[in-house]
C-alpha cells in the first residue's frame, strides 16, 4: 500500500525557482534504500502538480504518537525510535547526505512498529569536505552553525538528533522561547531568544529533566555548540557504543529483528 506524501504546485516551483530542489529530493530518495528510511515508490505529474508517492506508514508520525501519549513518550519507546533513526542517519552519513528535516512530524511508524525517516525536501548531497550555507527551518531545531552562517554538514544532523530525543521525552524542545504571543514584535523577539539559547548549547538544568543519566549524557554531547565536538561527529559508531544505546544490537535491528532491542 502506498500513500501520496507530498505534492508541489508547478507554478510555485517555477516562481520560487525550486524545480532543482524538487529534483534533488527525488534523486536522494531514489538513492536511499534502507529499512528505516521511507521508500519513494515513484513521482508523478500532471499539468499543474508534481506528486511524491511513498510507502504507507500505518502508525502515522511521531508527533501524532506523542500527542496520543499526552505530549511525550516513555524512554523505552524513545530508545527504539532513536535507534532506528540513528541507523538511518548512519546511512546518510555514509552517502554524505545531510537531512536538515529531523523532527517528530517527519518520522513515521510502519506496520511493524519501526520508525522510518521521511521528508527529504531539504536534504542535500554534499561533496567531500564541503558545507552548505542555506538558512531555513524551524528555529528551535537550527544548529548553532546555521545561525552563525558558518555552514552545515552531516554533524548538523547530530544536533537535530539531540533536539529530537529531548522533545520526544519531555514534550518540547530545549530551546523554546518564553516570549508571550501577545507582545509586540513577539515573533522576532521569540526567534532571538531561541537563537540566544541555541548558541550556548543545552544547560544542565534542562539536561537534568531527562529521565536517566545515560540519555542525559547522550543529549548533552549531541547538543554541543562546536559541531566537531558532538558525539558521533568523527565516527557515528561512537553513538552505538554510548551507554544509552549499549543494549541495542544494531546488526539485528538493521535486519528488523525485534530481539535486537532491549526488553
C-alpha positions as a printed Julia matrix, in Angstrom:
263×3 Matrix{Float64}:
  0.0    0.0     0.0
  1.3    3.43   -0.91
  0.5    6.95    0.19
  0.74  10.32   -1.52
  3.07  12.11    0.91
  3.68  15.43   -0.85
  2.6   17.4    -3.86
  4.14  20.53   -5.33
  2.42  23.15   -7.44
  4.43  23.59  -10.62
  3.65  27.28  -10.86
  5.04  27.85   -7.36
  8.13  25.79   -8.13
  8.77  27.93  -11.16
  8.07  31.26   -9.42
 10.28  30.39   -6.44
 12.94  28.72   -8.58
 12.52  25.41   -6.69
 12.45  22.91   -9.56
 16.06  21.89   -8.88
 15.26  21.35   -5.19
 12.32  19.11   -6.13
 14.55  17.12   -8.49
 17.22  16.83   -5.8
 14.7   15.44   -3.32
 13.62  12.81   -5.84
 17.18  11.79   -6.64
 18.14  11.48   -2.98
 15.07   9.42   -2.07
 15.62   7.05   -5.0
 19.23   6.59   -3.89
 18.24   5.77   -0.31
 17.12   2.15    0.01
 17.19   1.45    3.74
 14.93  -0.37    6.23
 14.45   2.78    8.31
 14.05   5.35    5.55
 10.67   5.89    3.92
 10.76   4.48    0.4
  9.86   6.61   -2.58
  7.8    4.46   -4.94
  7.59   6.95   -7.78
  6.94  10.54   -8.7
  4.02  11.54  -10.91
  3.0   14.76  -12.53
  0.15  16.37  -14.38
 -0.18  19.82  -15.91
 -0.26  21.58  -12.55
  1.42  19.4    -9.91
  4.32  17.08   -9.07
  3.43  14.2    -6.73
  5.63  12.07   -4.44
  4.18   8.61   -3.83
  5.78   6.83   -0.85
  5.17   3.66    1.1
  2.33   3.83    3.6
  3.22   4.15    7.3
  0.16   2.94    9.16
  1.29   4.24   12.55
  1.39   7.88   11.48
  4.15  10.25   12.52
  5.95  10.6    15.84
  4.33  13.95   16.59
  0.9   12.3    16.45
  2.18   9.47   18.66
  3.41  12.0    21.22
  0.04  13.73   21.2
 -1.77  10.42   21.75
  0.56   9.72   24.69
 -0.14  13.06   26.35
  2.65  15.11   24.8
  5.72  12.92   25.27
  6.7    9.25   25.12
  8.41   6.86   27.51
 12.13   6.21   27.45
 11.78   2.64   26.13
  9.74   3.72   23.09
 12.03   6.71   22.58
 15.08   4.44   22.56
 13.51   2.2    19.89
 12.66   5.19   17.68
 16.04   6.83   18.22
 17.85   3.57   17.37
 16.02   3.32   14.05
 16.73   6.98   13.29
 20.4    6.51   14.19
 20.72   3.71   11.64
 19.07   5.95    9.05
 21.45   8.81    9.9
 24.37   6.42    9.55
 23.25   5.65    6.01
 23.02   9.37    5.23
 26.49   9.92    6.66
 27.85   7.1     4.5
 26.48   8.85    1.43
 27.41  12.35    2.65
 23.77  13.43    2.65
 22.52  15.99    5.16
 18.83  15.66    6.07
 18.07  19.02    7.8
 14.46  17.97    8.49
 14.87  15.8    11.57
 11.71  16.44   13.62
  8.83  14.34   15.06
  6.48  15.18   12.18
  9.0   13.76    9.67
  9.48  10.35   11.28
  6.87   7.67   10.65
  5.84   4.36   12.24
  5.35   1.36    9.96
  3.09  -1.67   10.43
  5.74  -3.49   12.49
  6.25  -0.55   14.85
  9.61   0.55   13.46
 10.45   4.19   12.84
 11.25   5.45    9.34
 12.84   8.75    8.46
 10.89  10.63    5.81
 10.64  14.04    4.13
 13.85  14.85    2.31
 12.58  18.09    0.82
 15.52  19.99    2.35
 18.12  17.22    2.07
 21.32  17.8     0.17
 24.17  15.59   -1.02
 27.47  17.24   -0.22
 30.82  16.81   -1.87
 33.56  15.53    0.43
 34.67  18.17    2.9
 32.08  20.75    1.81
 29.36  22.53    3.75
 26.02  24.03    2.74
 25.19  27.61    3.7
 21.38  27.65    3.33
 19.46  29.06    6.3
 15.92  27.76    6.8
 13.77  25.55    9.02
 12.13  25.55   12.45
 14.21  27.89   14.67
 14.17  25.51   17.67
 15.89  22.8    15.6
 18.52  25.0    13.96
 22.11  24.15   14.94
 24.42  27.0    16.01
 26.44  26.8    12.77
 23.3   27.6    10.79
 22.6   30.65   12.94
 26.2   31.87   12.6
 26.19  31.21    8.85
 29.35  29.1     9.06
 27.84  26.25    7.04
 26.35  22.84    7.81
 27.45  19.28    7.17
 26.34  15.89    8.49
 27.29  16.88   12.05
 24.39  19.34   11.93
 22.01  16.37   11.8
 23.54  15.18   15.08
 22.39  18.42   16.71
 18.85  17.87   15.41
 19.03  14.27   16.62
 19.7   15.56   20.13
 16.8   18.01   19.96
 14.55  15.21   18.67
 15.39  12.86   21.55
 14.81  15.64   24.07
 11.46  16.62   22.56
 10.22  13.03   22.43
 10.98  12.55   26.13
  9.99  15.96   27.51
  7.3   17.12   25.09
  9.0   20.32   23.97
 12.4   21.31   22.63
 15.11  22.62   24.98
 15.33  25.92   23.13
 11.77  27.21   23.11
 11.1   30.89   23.76
  9.24  32.29   26.76
  8.12  35.4    24.84
  4.35  35.84   25.05
  2.45  35.72   21.75
  0.57  38.87   22.82
  3.66  41.05   22.99
  4.63  43.44   20.2
  7.16  42.03   17.74
  6.7   38.68   19.52
  7.76  36.58   16.53
 11.1   38.33   16.1
 11.71  38.51   19.85
 10.89  34.82   20.2
 13.32  33.9    17.43
 16.08  35.99   19.0
 15.55  34.35   22.39
 15.61  30.88   20.83
 18.81  31.64   18.94
 20.5   33.05   22.04
 19.78  29.76   23.84
 20.94  27.6    20.94
 24.36  29.21   20.57
 25.13  28.37   24.2
 24.07  24.73   23.91
 21.8   22.92   26.34
 22.16  23.89   30.01
 22.46  21.47   32.91
 19.03  22.26   34.34
 17.34  21.16   31.13
 19.52  18.07   30.89
 18.53  17.06   34.42
 14.87  16.88   33.33
 15.62  13.85   31.15
 14.63  10.52   32.76
 18.03   8.85   33.2
 21.74   9.51   33.4
 22.57   7.62   30.18
 20.2    9.59   27.96
 21.27  12.8    29.7
 24.87  12.2    28.6
 23.86  11.42   25.0
 21.69  14.52   24.61
 24.24  16.79   26.28
 27.01  15.55   23.99
 24.86  15.88   20.87
 23.91  19.46   21.74
 27.39  20.89   21.89
 27.78  24.23   20.06
 31.03  23.11   18.37
 29.88  20.74   15.63
 33.05  18.63   15.53
 32.87  18.04   19.29
 29.45  16.37   19.13
 29.08  12.71   19.96
 29.36  10.83   16.66
 30.95  13.71   14.75
 34.19  11.89   13.97
 32.65   8.4    13.91
 28.93   7.72   14.2
 29.71   4.38   15.84
 30.63   6.35   18.96
 26.89   6.74   19.43
 26.31   3.0    19.07
 28.6    2.23   21.99
 27.35   5.01   24.27
 25.68   3.77   27.45
 22.13   4.65   26.38
 22.4    2.6    23.17
 24.64  -0.08   24.67
 21.9   -2.75   24.92
 20.75  -2.31   21.32
 22.06  -4.89   18.87
 22.22  -2.72   15.78
 23.05  -5.6    13.45
 19.85  -7.41   14.44
 17.86  -4.18   14.41
 19.02  -3.44   10.85
 17.51  -6.8     9.87
 14.29  -5.7    11.62
 14.75  -8.4    14.25
 12.94  -7.25   17.4
 15.38  -9.2    19.58
 17.93  -6.51   18.77
 16.09  -4.13   21.11
 16.16  -4.32   24.9
 13.01  -5.61   26.58
